[in-house]
C-alpha cells in the first residue's frame, strides 16, 4: 500500500503530464492537483480531492486547471538556499 501511495503522489506532483480532458472532470489528476499547490490567491483552498473531484464540485472548491502557475508560499521571496527554504515558514 505504501508503494502505491508513493507512486500515486509522484504521478500527481509532476509537471510533465498535461490536461486529460474527460479524466480531469471526475478524478484528481496532475493538472487538477497543480491548482491546489498554486501560490495565486484565487487558487487558495481549491481542489482538495484525493481521488474523485466530486466533493470539490459539491462544496464549490473545484477550479478548472490553468496554465503558467506560480508555486511557493505567499509573502516569502523565492530563495534557492536549502536552509532558508526550511526555516522561512517559521519566521
C-alpha positions in Angstrom: 0.0 0.0 0.0 2.8 2.4 0.8 4.4 1.8 -2.6 1.1 2.6 -4.2 0.7 5.8 -2.3 4.3 6.8 -3.1 3.9 6.3 -6.8 0.5 7.9 -7.0 1.9 11.0 -5.2 4.8 11.1 -7.6 2.3 11.0 -10.5 0.1 13.8 -9.0 3.0 16.1 -8.4 4.6 16.2 -11.8 4.5 19.0 -14.4 5.3 16.5 -17.2 1.6 15.4 -17.6 -0.8 17.9 -19.1 -4.5 18.1 -19.0 -6.5 14.9 -19.7 -9.9 16.2 -20.8 -12.6 13.8 -19.5 -10.4 12.3 -16.8 -9.8 15.7 -15.3 -13.6 16.3 -14.8 -14.0 13.5 -12.3 -10.6 12.4 -11.0 -7.7 14.1 -9.2 -5.1 14.4 -12.0 -1.8 16.2 -12.1 -3.5 19.2 -13.8 -6.2 19.4 -11.1 -3.7 19.0 -8.3 -1.4 21.7 -9.6 -4.2 24.2 -8.9 -4.1 23.1 -5.2 -0.4 24.0 -5.0 -0.6 27.3 -6.8 0.5 30.4 -4.9 -2.0 32.6 -6.5 -4.6 34.0 -4.1 -7.5 33.0 -6.4 -6.3 29.3 -6.2 -6.2 29.2 -2.4 -8.2 26.4 -0.8 -9.2 24.6 -4.0 -9.1 21.1 -5.4 -8.6 19.1 -2.2 -9.6 15.8 -3.8 -7.6 12.7 -3.1 -9.2 10.6 -5.8 -12.6 12.0 -7.0 -13.3 15.6 -7.8 -17.0 15.1 -6.8 -16.7 16.6 -3.3 -14.9 19.6 -4.6 -17.7 20.2 -7.1 -20.3 19.7 -4.4 -18.7 22.1 -1.9 -17.7 24.7 -4.6 -13.9 24.2 -4.1 -13.3 22.9 -7.6 -11.5 25.1 -10.2 -10.5 24.1 -13.7 -6.9 23.6 -14.5 -5.0 26.6 -15.8 -1.5 27.1 -17.2 1.5 29.2 -16.2 1.1 28.8 -12.4 3.3 30.2 -9.8 4.3 27.9 -6.9 5.5 28.9 -3.5 4.4 30.5 -0.3 2.7 33.9 -0.4 4.7 36.7 1.2 8.0 34.9 1.1 10.6 35.8 -1.6 11.9 32.9 -3.6 15.3 31.6 -2.4 17.3 28.6 -3.5 19.1 28.2 -0.2 18.1 24.8 1.3 18.4 26.2 4.9 16.1 29.2 4.1 13.6 27.0 2.3 13.1 25.0 5.5 13.4 27.9 8.0 11.3 30.7 6.3 7.9 29.2 7.3 8.8 29.7 11.0 9.9 33.3 10.6 
